[in-house]
Structures are given as structure tokens and as C-alpha cells.
Amino acid sequence: MSEGSFLHELTGSMSQGAAGNPTVAMVEAAFAHHGLHWRYVNMEVTPEDLGDAVRGARALGFRGFNCSLPHKVAVIPHLDGLGESAALMGAVNCVVRRDGKLIGENTDGKGFLKSLETAIDPKGKSVVLFGAGGAARAIAVELGLAGVKKFTIVNRSEARGSSLAALLRDKLNLDAELVVWKGSYRVPPGTDIVINGTSIGLYDPDACLDLDLESLKPGMVVADVVFNPVRTRFLEDASARGCVALDGLGMLVNQGIVGVHYWTGLVPDAEVMRRALESAMGV
Ligand code: NDP
């Protein structure tokens, strides 16, 4: 079968527990708004079936797909190549068909960067990043590629934190140090950007980061990866201290924008996508 024998161009998402994924509403709203007869379908794929699923997507002419946990690393051997940041991170959340080859990209960090750039140019800036898991790694690598001057990684587990700091130093030649997070953390003077890259606050509007709020200064840009609730306690506290607050929905919408752009070549309408996402999430 050739691609032309399909009524719709197909993209999709391979995840576990995929039911009710608001990304579907966001991506399909973009396709509809731009008059594309494309579909984005959600498929639950078990780890044992991942290889077959990718071969299926390839055979069926999919233009690409997203993949979420637990497939972000395991998908790599099934692909034909990796984009720069995905290769550095060793994790893929977006696959794009380019010249018949399936190329793995990571749009999480790119989405975060686009959202951040609405408030500040990260080039030459000092960043404090809480967390060293998948989201934090994606953000750190992308901000490193965008020219951040100094990273302080603050993480509870030393092993994960030191692995991320070493990645930034060894592969990107950056000034990066780890602070193992024990007790209330004070953001150093001169910090430009403070990011919560942990899952603290997810589904819990009262959860706080163990952080000395007095050390957040007016004008600092403070961003959260958590998008539910949209206004986390961390962002509320930072806004009250005069910081510029960026929510996790901005990152989510922008990683969707990057994905749709990779698949279709279009620059999709951000407002349309954010509205669809908010409506699907009921926020
Ligand atoms: P991971 O499980 O890979 O990493 C979780 C991180 O949070 C680790 O650094 C972990 O520290 C830290 N952490 C969790 N609980 C605590 C705690 N109680 N105290 C201190 N540190 C804690 O998760 P992900 O990186 O994949 O996801 C993190 C968050 O990012 C999630 O809320 C997810 O929804 C969100 N996300 C948002 C996206 C967006 O587009 N807005 C995109 C992707 C993710 P340790 O290493 O010590 O365990």
C-alpha cells in the first residue's frame, strides 16, 4: 500500500494508559483549524509490543507519532536516527518521518524553551533547576544548547542529579553543579531563571517546594513543568514575590506546536491549541 491510498495522514501517540489524553484534542484542533485532513490517534502499546507498533506505524505510512513513558528510551533502537537534543538526552518523545526515515526528536525541552522565550532570552543566563528526571533533563539540554551560562541542578537523589550535571559539563561543556536537596534551598543571588522540573505539585495545589521564598527576587523568571493545576503553589508564591511566572501548560502547548510543525511543516496557531487543551483538561 502506498501513502496515497490513505484517506488521512496519520500521526499518533504510543503510550500506556493513554485513555483521555488531552494532547489528542490539542493536535486535532490544530489539524482542523488549518484545514488538514489528518488524524492523531491514541494507542496503548505495551513494552513488549513496542517494536511491532513502530514497524506498524512505518508500514502504515504514519507521518510521525509521540511516545510517552515508558517508551521514551526503549523506542530508540527501532528508529533510523536521532535529532541533536534527543541524542544528547538519550530520550525521544516525538518521531518524525523524514525522507522515509523515522527520526526521533525530543520536543519537551524545545516546548519549554519556546515558552521561556516569551519572557526571557536564556543566552548567558544563570539557571536553578529543581529535578533531574526526564522533564528536567530535556529542559537542561535544550537550554544548554540555547546558550545558558550556568546551571545549578537541585535534586533529592544524588545519583540522578550528578548524572545530569555531568551530562551538561561533559557533552555541552557547561558550567553545571549539583546541590543535593536537603532542607530549605536558598536561590543564589544573581539567578535569572528558576525552574521546577520535579513532579512536586502535580494534582496537589497545596504542595510546596522546600525553598526559602525570601530568596526569590522580583524580576526572576520562575517556571513550572507541572500543568495540573495550571497555577501551582510554586507559581503563586513566586508571583507574590514579584517574579514572572510561566505555567507548565505553556510548555505542553509548545511541545505540541513543535510536533505539529515537524509533521506537517506548518506553524500552527498557538491560541487554538491552548484553548483546545484547556477545554479538554477542563481548566
Ligand atoms: P521523573 O519521575 O522522571 O522525575 C521526577 C523528578 O521529581 C525527579 O527529579 C525526582 O527527584 C523529583 N521529585 C519527585 N517527588 C519529589 C519530592 N517529593 N521531593 C523532591 N523531589 C521530588 O518525572 P518527569 O521528569 O517525567 O516528570 C516531572 C513532571 O514534569 C511531572 O509532573 C510531569 O507531569 C511534568 N511534565 C510536564 C510536561 C509539560 O509539557 N508541561 C512535559 C513532561 C513532563 P529524585 O530524582 O530524587 O527522585
Residues whose N, C-alpha, C, O or C-beta is under 5 A from the ligand:
A	BS01	NDP	D108 G131 A132 G133 G134 A135 A136 N155 R156 S157 R160 G197 T198 S199 I200 L202 V225 V226 F227 G248 L249 M251 L252
